[in-house]
Amino acid sequence: MTNQIFKNLIVSFLAIVALSSCRDEVILNLNNVGAIPVIESNISNDSIPFMVRVTTTADYYSLTIPEVTDAMVTILGSNGSKDTLYHDTAGYYYSKNINPCKVGVAYTLNVSYKGKTYSATETCLPQNPIDSLKAVYMPKRGFFPAGYYLYEWTREKPGKGDCYLWNLYQNDTLLTEDFYYLADDQFLEENGQYLSTDFQFPFRLNDSIALEQMAISRQYYNFLTAIQTQTSRDGSPFSAPPSNISGNISNGGIGYFAVRNIIRKKLVAK
């Protein structure tokens, strides 16, 4: 009797395993809404050519990103400057001349493609210089390992609405590649407040440290915040609901044209 019960249990177990291993491939018939231009560009006060990438959306099951090679791309400055960009490869367009962005000048990107023009405008915004950087050795604190931590001191520009983006490098390796280190001034108690910012990355003795501080628009700040919110979703009830992220490209285009005023400072951890 006991052997029979044991055999029944084995048969039941094997049946459950067999059923759980059965899989049917389901191909969803998704609607094709047609190709939509995707325009991506970050220009700055750096002495490098302007760059714009133009691609289009593709079907869900597509394994490639369609590249646009025949668009007309220009960037116009409110100071009368004009740069025409030329296609190089993989949908990337570059300017032949080098005209770094100037503080206070508004720049308009125009991309003409298949009879439609897609535009966006942003201004190169001012910011105060970084007063000083210091790498301070800190012992282990909770989840933070022992190491040298970077501190920045500067005076925030008077007036509300200023937004900032930082890049941090360790021995020429970008540490902030997988997320955006952002801040704004909405919680400051007064205009022109003196700021002390610490960056939660441990450095080693004699590491080369480089900091890029970028003044960006409120709209670009909101765009990057939305991207960070969507990419950090973990499926829990507390995660943000999935949604499309709106850029600043007109006429139904997707993407973002950003203008950044960049300040850099370097030091060695000692």
Backbone as JSON, one array per atom type, in Angstrom:
{
  "sequence": "MTNQIFKNLIVSFLAIVALSSCRDEVILNLNNVGAIPVIESNISNDSIPFMVRVTTTADYYSLTIPEVTDAMVTILGSNGSKDTLYHDTAGYYYSKNINPCKVGVAYTLNVSYKGKTYSATETCLPQNPIDSLKAVYMPKRGFFPAGYYLYEWTREKPGKGDCYLWNLYQNDTLLTEDFYYLADDQFLEENGQYLSTDFQFPFRLNDSIALEQMAISRQYYNFLTAIQTQTSRDGSPFSAPPSNISGNISNGGIGYFAVRNIIRKKLVAK",
  "N": [[0.83, -1.21, 0.0], [1.89, 1.19, 0.84], [3.94, 1.47, -1.06], [2.41, 1.82, -3.36], [1.21, 4.31, -2.9], [3.49, 5.87, -2.88], [4.35, 5.53, -5.54], [2.21, 6.77, -6.83], [2.59, 9.38, -6.0], [5.02, 10.0, -7.24], [4.28, 9.81, -9.96], [2.42, 11.88, -10.07], [4.05, 14.07, -9.5], [5.83, 14.03, -11.71], [4.0, 14.54, -13.72], [3.22, 17.16, -13.11], [5.64, 18.52, -13.48], [5.99, 18.04, -16.22], [3.78, 19.38, -17.31], [4.33, 22.0, -16.48], [6.52, 22.58, -18.0], [5.67, 22.94, -20.55], [5.42, 25.16, -23.22], [3.98, 27.71, -25.16], [4.63, 29.66, -27.94], [3.65, 32.92, -28.32], [2.77, 35.24, -30.64], [2.2, 38.55, -30.75], [-0.09, 40.56, -32.52], [0.74, 43.5, -33.33], [-0.13, 46.94, -33.74], [1.02, 48.96, -36.45], [2.27, 52.07, -36.38], [3.69, 53.61, -38.07], [6.79, 55.2, -39.1], [8.38, 57.43, -36.88], [10.22, 60.4, -36.55], [13.19, 60.46, -34.59], [15.04, 62.55, -32.67], [18.1, 63.51, -31.4], [20.23, 65.48, -29.43], [22.93, 67.15, -27.86], [24.3, 70.13, -27.27], [26.96, 72.43, -26.43], [29.1, 74.71, -24.55], [31.57, 73.74, -25.14], [34.54, 73.42, -27.13], [33.99, 71.92, -29.63], [32.68, 70.24, -32.58], [29.18, 70.72, -33.36], [26.73, 68.17, -32.8], [24.2, 66.06, -34.02], [21.87, 63.46, -33.83], [19.82, 61.62, -35.98], [17.21, 59.44, -36.23], [14.63, 56.96, -36.74], [11.56, 55.74, -35.31], [10.74, 52.22, -34.96], [9.13, 49.07, -35.84], [7.88, 46.99, -33.16], [9.08, 44.46, -33.07], [11.36, 44.8, -34.51], [14.87, 44.52, -35.15], [16.74, 46.41, -35.62], [17.82, 49.88, -35.67], [16.36, 52.32, -37.52], [18.19, 54.48, -39.56], [18.46, 57.92, -40.39], [19.56, 59.45, -43.21], [19.33, 61.5, -44.99], [18.42, 64.0, -44.14], [17.89, 67.57, -43.68], [19.77, 69.55, -41.68], [20.06, 72.14, -39.37], [21.43, 74.56, -37.08], [20.53, 77.39, -35.44], [21.53, 80.49, -34.01], [20.41, 82.97, -31.67], [21.99, 85.15, -31.81], [22.61, 85.5, -34.43], [24.2, 83.52, -35.52], [24.79, 80.66, -37.63], [24.75, 77.26, -38.27], [25.26, 74.64, -40.47], [24.68, 71.23, -40.55], [26.22, 68.14, -41.49], [25.66, 64.86, -42.79], [27.37, 62.09, -41.43], [27.82, 59.27, -40.49], [25.74, 56.45, -39.6], [23.41, 57.92, -39.0], [24.32, 60.19, -37.75], [24.94, 63.66, -37.61], [27.18, 66.33, -38.24], [28.62, 69.54, -37.51], [30.68, 71.56, -39.65], [32.18, 73.71, -38.83], [33.46, 75.09, -35.73], [31.69, 76.39, -33.21], [31.38, 77.31, -30.2], [28.75, 77.28, -27.75], [27.27, 80.27, -26.49], [26.75, 82.04, -23.47], [23.5, 83.12, -22.67], [22.55, 83.14, -25.25], [20.03, 81.96, -27.42], [19.42, 78.86, -28.96], [18.3, 77.31, -31.89], [17.26, 74.3, -33.18], [16.71, 72.9, -36.33], [15.28, 70.34, -38.18], [14.75, 69.08, -41.24], [12.78, 66.78, -42.89], [11.49, 64.53, -45.15], [9.53, 66.37, -46.1], [8.6, 67.66, -43.8], [9.27, 69.8, -41.01], [11.1, 69.67, -38.05], [11.51, 71.11, -34.92], [13.33, 72.68, -32.18], [14.07, 74.7, -29.33], [16.53, 75.99, -27.17], [18.22, 77.72, -24.48], [21.53, 78.83, -23.73], [22.46, 78.75, -20.51], [23.44, 80.85, -17.7], [25.87, 80.28, -15.04], [27.35, 80.21, -11.77], [30.91, 80.1, -11.12], [32.72, 77.15, -9.97], [33.74, 77.26, -6.69], [35.54, 75.72, -5.08], [36.97, 72.4, -4.84], [37.24, 69.44, -2.87], [38.74, 66.47, -1.77], [37.81, 64.38, 0.7], [38.84, 62.21, 3.24], [36.87, 59.58, 4.5], [35.8, 57.4, 7.08], [34.29, 54.07, 7.11], [30.78, 54.25, 6.75], [27.78, 53.15, 7.59], [26.17, 52.03, 4.77], [28.11, 53.05, 3.15], [31.34, 52.64, 1.97], [34.71, 52.93, 3.33], [36.76, 55.63, 2.22], [37.88, 58.25, -0.08], [35.89, 61.07, -0.39], [34.2, 63.29, -2.56], [33.8, 66.76, -2.22], [32.06, 69.72, -3.01], [32.14, 73.26, -3.25], [30.27, 76.15, -3.81], [28.62, 79.18, -4.9], [25.23, 79.53, -5.29], [23.44, 80.74, -8.11], [21.66, 83.84, -7.96], [18.05, 84.05, -7.82], [15.22, 82.03, -8.55], [14.68, 78.76, -10.05], [16.89, 77.6, -11.23], [18.71, 74.85, -12.58], [20.69, 71.87, -12.41], [23.15, 69.58, -13.69], [25.4, 66.91, -13.11], [28.48, 65.37, -14.04], [30.73, 62.83, -13.09], [34.07, 61.77, -12.87], [36.4, 59.11, -12.51], [39.72, 58.61, -12.67], [39.55, 59.15, -15.45], [37.36, 57.61, -16.13], [33.91, 57.53, -16.59], [31.66, 57.86, -13.97], [28.98, 58.3, -13.67], [27.45, 57.16, -15.67], [25.24, 55.47, -15.82], [23.11, 56.72, -14.62], [21.47, 59.88, -13.84], [22.89, 62.62, -12.23], [21.3, 64.93, -10.64], [20.07, 68.22, -9.72], [18.15, 70.92, -8.31], [17.21, 74.34, -7.47], [14.98, 74.67, -5.87], [14.48, 74.16, -3.19], [16.09, 75.79, -1.72], [16.72, 78.17, 0.82], [17.19, 80.86, 0.43], [18.0, 83.35, -2.08], [21.02, 83.12, -3.98], [22.37, 81.49, -2.19], [25.04, 79.96, -0.35], [26.53, 76.99, -1.33], [27.17, 73.6, -0.39], [28.13, 70.62, -1.65], [28.08, 67.1, -1.57], [29.37, 64.17, -3.07], [28.4, 60.9, -3.44], [30.49, 58.85, -3.93], [33.08, 56.6, -3.44], [36.53, 57.27, -3.51], [39.95, 56.3, -4.25], [43.2, 56.66, -2.71], [45.27, 58.94, -4.4], [43.77, 58.83, -6.71], [42.68, 60.26, -9.79], [40.39, 62.83, -10.1], [37.61, 64.17, -11.74], [35.23, 66.71, -12.26], [32.24, 67.64, -13.83], [30.12, 70.3, -14.06], [26.96, 71.26, -15.02], [24.86, 73.77, -16.23], [21.49, 73.6, -16.83], [18.3, 73.63, -18.58], [15.02, 74.01, -17.06], [13.09, 72.42, -18.33], [14.65, 70.44, -19.56], [15.75, 69.3, -17.29], [13.41, 68.2, -16.14], [12.83, 66.34, -18.14], [15.05, 64.53, -18.01], [14.69, 63.65, -15.4], [12.26, 62.29, -15.65], [13.06, 60.21, -17.37], [14.82, 58.86, -15.67], [13.07, 58.06, -13.67], [11.39, 56.26, -15.06], [13.22, 54.28, -15.93], [14.02, 53.21, -13.57], [11.99, 51.68, -12.59], [10.66, 48.94, -10.78], [8.58, 47.21, -10.86], [7.04, 47.06, -8.61], [4.19, 47.93, -6.46], [4.71, 50.54, -5.78], [6.14, 51.71, -7.75], [6.53, 54.1, -10.44], [3.87, 54.55, -12.8], [4.07, 53.1, -16.11], [4.9, 55.21, -18.85], [4.87, 57.39, -21.73], [7.62, 59.53, -22.53], [7.86, 62.94, -22.77], [9.58, 65.01, -25.02], [11.26, 67.91, -26.35], [10.92, 68.3, -29.03], [9.32, 69.58, -31.85], [6.24, 69.25, -33.83], [5.45, 66.59, -33.63], [7.72, 65.04, -33.41], [10.17, 62.92, -31.72], [12.32, 62.91, -28.86], [15.14, 64.93, -27.68], [16.51, 68.2, -27.71], [19.19, 69.66, -26.31], [20.85, 72.31, -24.57], [23.84, 73.0, -22.98], [25.66, 74.57, -20.41], [28.87, 74.17, -19.49], [31.04, 73.64, -16.76], [34.26, 72.74, -15.63], [36.31, 70.99, -13.26], [39.28, 69.74, -11.69], [41.04, 67.39, -9.56], [43.37, 65.63, -7.4], [43.05, 62.83, -5.31], [44.21, 63.13, -2.11]],
  "CA": [[0.0, 0.0, 0.0], [2.8, 2.34, 0.9], [4.62, 1.57, -2.36], [1.46, 2.36, -4.34], [1.09, 5.74, -2.63], [4.76, 6.47, -3.32], [4.33, 5.57, -7.01], [1.26, 7.81, -7.25], [3.21, 10.69, -5.77], [6.04, 10.2, -8.28], [3.57, 10.07, -11.21], [1.84, 13.22, -9.97], [5.16, 15.03, -9.59], [6.3, 14.07, -13.09], [2.95, 15.19, -14.53], [3.3, 18.6, -12.84], [6.85, 19.0, -14.15], [5.76, 18.02, -17.67], [2.85, 20.45, -17.66], [4.96, 23.3, -16.28], [7.56, 22.79, -19.01], [5.05, 23.19, -21.86], [5.36, 26.58, -23.54], [3.51, 28.07, -26.49], [5.07, 30.98, -28.35], [2.53, 33.77, -28.74], [3.2, 36.42, -31.37], [1.14, 39.55, -30.71], [-0.27, 41.34, -33.74], [0.77, 44.89, -32.88], [-0.4, 47.94, -34.78], [2.17, 49.72, -36.95], [1.84, 53.48, -36.48], [4.57, 54.31, -39.01], [8.05, 55.72, -38.56], [8.38, 58.78, -36.3], [11.61, 60.84, -36.37], [13.77, 60.57, -33.25], [16.11, 63.53, -32.8], [18.85, 63.6, -30.15], [21.38, 66.36, -29.54], [23.39, 67.95, -26.73], [25.37, 71.04, -27.64], [27.46, 73.09, -25.22], [30.15, 75.7, -24.73], [32.81, 73.06, -25.48], [35.07, 73.72, -28.47], [33.86, 70.73, -30.47], [31.57, 70.4, -33.53], [27.83, 70.34, -32.96], [26.35, 66.83, -33.24], [22.78, 65.71, -33.94], [21.57, 62.15, -34.39], [18.45, 61.51, -36.48], [16.77, 58.09, -36.56], [13.17, 56.88, -36.66], [11.04, 54.59, -34.57], [10.59, 51.0, -35.76], [8.18, 48.12, -35.28], [8.3, 46.41, -31.87], [9.91, 43.27, -33.26], [12.52, 45.13, -35.33], [16.15, 44.35, -34.47], [17.64, 47.5, -36.02], [17.34, 51.26, -35.53], [16.45, 52.96, -38.84], [18.99, 55.7, -39.57], [18.08, 58.92, -41.38], [20.8, 59.94, -43.81], [19.05, 62.53, -45.99], [17.74, 65.14, -43.53], [18.57, 68.86, -43.69], [19.91, 69.88, -40.26], [20.7, 73.42, -39.08], [21.31, 75.12, -35.73], [20.56, 78.84, -35.55], [21.66, 81.2, -32.75], [19.71, 84.26, -31.63], [23.0, 86.18, -32.1], [22.84, 85.52, -35.87], [25.03, 82.42, -35.98], [24.1, 79.58, -38.34], [25.58, 76.09, -38.57], [24.63, 73.55, -41.22], [25.3, 69.97, -40.18], [26.28, 67.2, -42.6], [25.63, 63.46, -42.35], [28.64, 61.37, -41.41], [27.51, 57.84, -40.5], [24.79, 55.95, -38.59], [22.42, 58.93, -38.64], [24.95, 61.31, -37.03], [25.21, 64.86, -38.39], [28.17, 67.17, -37.56], [28.93, 70.83, -38.12], [32.07, 71.67, -40.12], [32.84, 74.75, -38.04], [33.34, 74.97, -34.28], [31.15, 77.61, -32.63], [30.88, 76.98, -28.86], [27.57, 78.02, -27.3], [27.54, 81.45, -25.68], [25.75, 82.27, -22.43], [22.46, 84.09, -23.01], [22.11, 82.98, -26.64], [19.07, 80.88, -27.65], [19.77, 78.07, -30.14], [17.16, 76.59, -32.47], [17.57, 73.18, -34.06], [15.72, 72.58, -37.35], [15.54, 69.13, -38.94], [13.77, 68.91, -42.31], [12.83, 65.38, -43.34], [10.27, 64.09, -45.84], [8.54, 67.43, -46.24], [8.22, 68.23, -42.52], [10.37, 70.37, -40.24], [11.02, 69.42, -36.62], [12.32, 72.16, -34.31], [13.4, 72.83, -30.72], [14.89, 75.85, -28.95], [16.99, 76.09, -25.78], [19.17, 78.81, -24.24], [22.72, 78.53, -22.92], [22.17, 79.45, -19.27], [24.62, 81.19, -16.9], [26.04, 79.67, -13.72], [28.54, 80.69, -11.07], [32.02, 79.14, -11.15], [32.95, 76.32, -8.8], [34.75, 77.89, -5.83], [36.6, 74.77, -4.74], [36.69, 70.98, -4.66], [38.13, 68.81, -1.91], [38.52, 65.04, -1.53], [37.92, 64.19, 2.15], [38.79, 60.79, 3.62], [35.82, 59.26, 5.46], [35.74, 55.97, 7.43], [33.06, 53.38, 6.72], [29.57, 54.8, 7.36], [26.61, 52.42, 7.13], [26.36, 51.37, 3.48], [29.18, 53.71, 2.41], [32.66, 52.13, 2.35], [35.75, 53.92, 3.59], [37.38, 56.15, 1.0], [37.91, 59.7, -0.25], [34.63, 61.53, -0.97], [34.34, 64.61, -3.17], [32.94, 67.85, -1.77], [32.11, 70.92, -3.85], [31.61, 74.49, -2.68], [29.99, 77.2, -4.79], [27.48, 80.03, -4.54], [24.17, 79.35, -6.27], [23.06, 81.99, -8.78], [20.41, 84.43, -7.45], [16.85, 83.8, -8.61], [14.76, 80.65, -8.54], [14.49, 78.08, -11.32], [18.14, 77.07, -11.76], [18.82, 73.39, -12.54], [22.06, 71.45, -12.64], [23.48, 68.18, -13.98], [26.81, 66.67, -12.88], [29.19, 64.15, -14.41], [31.86, 62.6, -12.21], [35.02, 60.85, -13.48], [37.46, 58.53, -11.71], [40.79, 58.19, -13.58], [39.0, 59.3, -16.81], [36.2, 56.73, -16.33], [32.67, 58.18, -16.17], [30.96, 57.12, -12.92], [27.55, 58.6, -13.72], [26.96, 56.75, -16.99], [23.98, 54.73, -15.73], [22.05, 57.52, -14.03], [21.7, 61.32, -13.91], [23.07, 63.28, -10.95], [20.57, 66.17, -10.89], [19.62, 69.02, -8.58], [17.64, 72.26, -8.63], [17.31, 75.25, -6.32], [13.65, 74.98, -5.36], [14.41, 74.01, -1.74], [17.0, 76.71, -1.06], [16.01, 79.12, 1.66], [17.38, 82.23, -0.03], [18.71, 83.49, -3.34], [22.46, 83.27, -3.85], [22.85, 80.75, -1.03], [26.31, 79.25, -0.52], [26.22, 75.57, -1.38], [28.18, 72.56, -0.18], [27.56, 69.4, -2.21], [28.96, 65.93, -1.5], [29.04, 63.15, -4.06], [28.54, 59.64, -2.71], [31.32, 57.86, -4.61], [34.37, 56.48, -2.76], [37.73, 57.27, -4.33], [41.15, 55.79, -3.61], [44.33, 57.58, -2.63], [45.94, 59.28, -5.66], [42.85, 58.82, -7.85], [42.39, 61.5, -10.49], [38.94, 63.08, -10.02], [37.15, 65.29, -12.57], [33.81, 67.04, -12.08], [31.58, 68.52, -14.79], [28.88, 70.89, -13.58], [26.25, 71.8, -16.18], [23.62, 74.51, -16.08], [20.53, 73.11, -17.82], [16.97, 74.22, -18.48], [14.04, 73.28, -16.25], [12.45, 71.4, -19.17], [15.59, 69.32, -19.71], [15.8, 68.67, -15.96], [12.2, 67.37, -16.02], [12.97, 65.24, -19.1], [15.98, 63.56, -17.46], [14.06, 63.07, -14.21], [11.27, 61.33, -16.13], [13.79, 59.03, -17.84], [15.35, 58.15, -14.5], [11.93, 57.44, -12.99], [10.92, 55.11, -15.83], [14.22, 53.22, -16.0], [14.22, 52.62, -12.24], [10.8, 50.93, -12.2], [10.95, 47.55, -10.4], [7.36, 46.42, -10.92], [6.32, 47.06, -7.33], [3.05, 48.87, -6.45], [5.17, 51.9, -5.53], [6.82, 52.22, -8.93], [5.76, 55.0, -11.28], [3.24, 53.84, -13.92], [4.77, 53.3, -17.38], [4.33, 56.29, -19.65], [5.76, 57.98, -22.71], [8.33, 60.7, -22.03], [7.76, 64.03, -23.75], [10.77, 65.82, -25.23], [10.96, 69.28, -26.79], [10.9, 68.35, -30.49], [7.99, 69.98, -32.34], [5.65, 68.6, -35.01], [5.28, 65.16, -33.41], [8.99, 64.32, -33.29], [10.54, 62.37, -30.42], [13.7, 63.17, -28.48], [15.41, 66.19, -26.98], [17.64, 69.06, -28.09], [19.6, 70.32, -25.07], [22.0, 73.22, -24.58], [24.43, 72.91, -21.65], [26.82, 75.39, -20.07], [29.66, 73.22, -18.71], [32.23, 74.06, -16.01], [35.03, 71.57, -15.2], [37.36, 71.17, -12.28], [39.94, 68.47, -11.42], [41.97, 67.3, -8.43], [43.86, 64.29, -7.09], [42.71, 62.46, -3.93], [45.4, 63.05, -1.26]],
  "C": [[0.87, 1.26, 0.0], [3.52, 2.56, -0.41], [3.72, 2.18, -3.41], [1.3, 3.87, -4.17], [2.33, 6.48, -3.12], [4.81, 6.6, -4.84], [3.39, 6.66, -7.51], [1.85, 9.21, -7.08], [4.24, 11.01, -6.86], [5.38, 10.55, -9.61], [2.99, 11.48, -11.21], [2.9, 14.29, -10.13], [5.66, 15.18, -11.02], [5.29, 14.76, -13.99], [3.0, 16.71, -14.35], [4.5, 19.21, -13.55], [6.64, 19.08, -15.65], [4.84, 19.16, -18.1], [3.5, 21.83, -17.54], [6.01, 23.6, -17.34], [6.98, 23.05, -20.4], [4.94, 24.69, -22.09], [4.87, 26.76, -24.97], [4.0, 29.48, -26.8], [3.89, 31.75, -28.91], [3.09, 35.02, -29.4], [2.03, 37.4, -31.41], [1.11, 40.33, -32.02], [-0.38, 42.81, -33.35], [0.54, 45.83, -34.05], [0.9, 48.66, -35.17], [1.72, 51.16, -37.18], [2.71, 54.26, -37.46], [5.78, 54.9, -38.32], [7.9, 57.16, -38.08], [9.83, 59.2, -36.1], [12.0, 60.94, -34.89], [15.03, 61.42, -33.37], [16.78, 63.73, -31.45], [20.06, 64.5, -30.34], [21.64, 67.06, -28.21], [24.53, 68.83, -27.21], [25.76, 71.85, -26.4], [28.47, 74.16, -25.58], [31.52, 75.06, -24.96], [33.24, 73.42, -26.91], [35.14, 72.45, -29.31], [32.72, 70.96, -31.45], [30.23, 70.06, -32.89], [27.51, 68.96, -33.53], [24.86, 66.62, -33.02], [22.62, 64.32, -34.52], [20.09, 62.1, -34.78], [18.19, 60.05, -36.87], [15.24, 58.12, -36.61], [12.79, 55.71, -35.75], [10.88, 53.41, -35.53], [9.53, 50.11, -35.12], [8.76, 47.46, -34.03], [9.29, 45.27, -32.06], [11.16, 43.55, -34.12], [13.8, 45.0, -34.51], [17.15, 45.45, -34.81], [16.98, 48.85, -35.78], [17.47, 51.93, -36.89], [17.17, 54.29, -38.76], [18.53, 56.63, -40.69], [19.35, 59.56, -41.92], [20.59, 61.13, -44.75], [18.25, 63.7, -45.42], [18.56, 66.41, -43.75], [18.57, 69.37, -42.25], [20.65, 71.2, -40.1], [20.5, 73.78, -37.62], [21.54, 76.62, -35.85], [20.67, 79.45, -34.16], [20.94, 82.54, -32.8], [20.68, 85.43, -31.84], [23.36, 86.24, -33.58], [23.7, 84.39, -36.39], [24.17, 81.37, -36.69], [25.1, 78.47, -38.64], [24.74, 75.07, -39.32], [25.4, 72.27, -40.92], [25.19, 68.98, -41.33], [26.34, 65.77, -42.07], [27.0, 62.82, -42.45], [28.38, 59.87, -41.52], [26.5, 57.53, -39.4], [23.79, 57.0, -38.12], [22.99, 60.12, -37.88], [25.29, 62.43, -38.0], [26.15, 65.76, -37.58], [28.32, 68.49, -38.29], [30.39, 70.85, -38.56], [32.86, 72.68, -39.31], [32.63, 74.49, -36.55], [32.92, 76.32, -33.71], [30.57, 77.28, -31.25], [29.69, 77.85, -28.48], [27.99, 79.18, -26.39], [26.39, 81.69, -24.7], [24.79, 83.37, -22.86], [21.92, 83.97, -24.42], [21.16, 81.78, -26.72], [19.43, 80.19, -28.96], [18.56, 77.25, -30.59], [17.65, 75.53, -33.44], [16.4, 72.98, -35.03], [16.16, 71.34, -38.11], [14.42, 68.97, -39.96], [13.91, 67.51, -42.89], [11.48, 65.0, -43.91], [9.16, 65.13, -45.8], [8.08, 68.06, -44.94], [9.45, 68.75, -41.81], [10.1, 70.19, -38.74], [12.0, 70.38, -35.93], [12.31, 72.07, -32.79], [14.34, 73.98, -30.42], [15.26, 75.76, -27.47], [18.05, 77.19, -25.7], [20.34, 78.32, -23.41], [22.64, 79.4, -21.66], [23.44, 79.74, -18.46], [24.68, 80.35, -15.62], [27.29, 80.26, -13.09], [29.65, 79.66, -11.14], [32.08, 78.32, -9.88], [34.04, 76.97, -7.96], [35.89, 76.93, -5.54], [36.05, 73.36, -4.67], [37.68, 70.43, -3.65], [37.75, 67.35, -1.76], [38.82, 64.77, -0.05], [37.84, 62.71, 2.47], [37.73, 60.59, 4.71], [35.9, 57.77, 5.8], [34.42, 55.38, 6.98], [31.88, 53.94, 7.49], [28.36, 54.06, 6.81], [26.9, 51.66, 5.85], [27.53, 51.96, 2.68], [30.54, 53.19, 2.88], [33.62, 53.27, 2.66], [36.37, 54.39, 2.28], [37.4, 57.67, 1.01], [36.63, 60.12, -0.97], [34.78, 62.99, -1.4], [33.32, 65.58, -2.61], [33.16, 69.07, -2.65], [31.52, 72.09, -3.08], [31.43, 75.52, -3.78], [28.81, 78.03, -4.29], [26.44, 79.93, -5.66], [23.73, 80.71, -6.81], [21.76, 82.54, -8.22], [19.24, 84.18, -8.4], [16.5, 82.34, -8.64], [14.67, 80.08, -9.96], [15.75, 77.5, -11.92], [18.21, 75.55, -11.57], [20.22, 72.98, -12.98], [22.14, 69.94, -12.89], [24.98, 68.02, -13.79], [27.26, 65.36, -13.51], [30.43, 64.04, -13.54], [32.74, 61.51, -12.81], [36.06, 60.39, -12.45], [38.52, 57.98, -12.66], [40.28, 58.1, -15.02], [37.85, 58.34, -17.11], [34.95, 57.41, -15.76], [31.93, 57.31, -15.16], [29.45, 57.26, -13.02], [26.94, 58.21, -15.06], [25.57, 56.14, -16.92], [22.85, 55.5, -15.06], [22.45, 59.0, -14.12], [21.8, 61.88, -12.5], [22.53, 64.7, -11.11], [20.27, 66.92, -9.59], [19.04, 70.33, -9.11], [17.66, 73.09, -7.35], [15.97, 75.52, -5.65], [13.56, 74.9, -3.84], [15.4, 74.91, -1.0], [16.22, 77.79, -0.31], [16.11, 80.55, 1.15], [18.14, 82.25, -1.35], [20.2, 83.67, -3.09], [23.05, 82.52, -2.67], [24.16, 80.02, -1.34], [26.05, 77.76, -0.38], [27.44, 74.72, -1.06], [27.55, 71.25, -0.63], [28.55, 68.27, -2.06], [28.44, 64.87, -2.45], [29.4, 61.78, -3.48], [29.24, 58.55, -3.52], [32.66, 57.77, -3.88], [35.52, 56.44, -3.76], [38.9, 56.72, -3.52], [42.23, 56.86, -3.57], [45.0, 57.7, -4.0], [45.05, 59.09, -6.89], [42.76, 60.21, -8.46], [40.88, 61.67, -10.55], [38.62, 64.3, -10.89], [35.65, 65.46, -12.39], [33.36, 67.98, -13.19], [30.28, 69.0, -14.18], [28.21, 71.62, -14.74], [24.99, 72.55, -15.77], [22.68, 74.09, -17.21], [19.17, 73.75, -17.59], [16.07, 73.39, -17.57], [13.38, 72.17, -17.06], [13.36, 70.19, -19.36], [15.74, 68.56, -18.39], [14.6, 67.74, -15.77], [12.27, 66.15, -16.94], [13.89, 64.15, -18.54], [15.42, 62.88, -16.21], [13.04, 62.02, -14.6], [11.93, 60.06, -16.64], [14.27, 58.2, -16.66], [14.24, 57.43, -13.76], [11.47, 56.19, -13.72], [11.92, 53.96, -15.84], [14.47, 52.57, -14.65], [13.0, 51.85, -11.75], [11.17, 49.48, -11.9], [9.71, 46.67, -10.38], [6.57, 46.38, -9.64], [5.14, 48.04, -7.4], [3.49, 50.32, -6.26], [5.92, 52.5, -6.71], [5.91, 53.17, -9.71], [5.11, 54.2, -12.41], [4.01, 54.09, -15.21], [4.09, 54.38, -18.21], [5.37, 56.75, -20.67], [6.38, 59.25, -22.14], [8.35, 61.77, -23.12], [9.07, 64.81, -23.81], [10.37, 67.23, -25.63], [10.97, 69.44, -28.31], [9.48, 68.61, -30.98], [7.49, 69.03, -33.42], [5.56, 67.08, -34.87], [6.56, 64.36, -33.35], [9.24, 63.86, -31.87], [12.0, 62.71, -30.14], [13.87, 64.51, -27.81], [16.64, 66.88, -27.57], [18.0, 69.89, -26.87], [20.8, 71.22, -25.32], [22.53, 73.28, -23.15], [25.61, 73.87, -21.53], [27.65, 74.58, -19.08], [30.86, 73.92, -18.05], [32.93, 72.8, -15.52], [36.07, 71.94, -14.15], [37.94, 69.8, -11.93], [40.78, 68.56, -10.15], [42.41, 65.86, -8.28], [43.57, 64.01, -5.62], [43.99, 62.29, -3.13], [45.03, 63.3, 0.19]]
}
